[in-house]
């Protein structure tokens, strides 16, 4: 079976500035990260949150739901969609996309 889980994963521990496990998040200063709003660039995906700290994956491959137009395999620009997934964007960081499942509406990419 082909899979990308764990390849190049890097997880950091940060202050919880309003993150939600499983959702894209962005740096908010003071060693904290917060949930990324619709259309915003994101620096990681929250894996867990407990008390006032969170574990955020900032590198490696993840699979997330997407909304709107399907991203393109290869390189495409992604932003948070505000609902726990990602969406294509006209500006921001170009990400390596290795799989798009149009039935499940998921995308696998390198953060």
Secondary structure, DSSP 8 states (H G I E B T S, - for coil): ----TTTT-EEEEEEESS--TTSEEEEEETTEEEE--TT---SEEEEEEETTEEEEEEESEEEEEEESS---SEEEEEEE-SSSSEEE-SSS-EEEEEEEETTTTEEEEE-
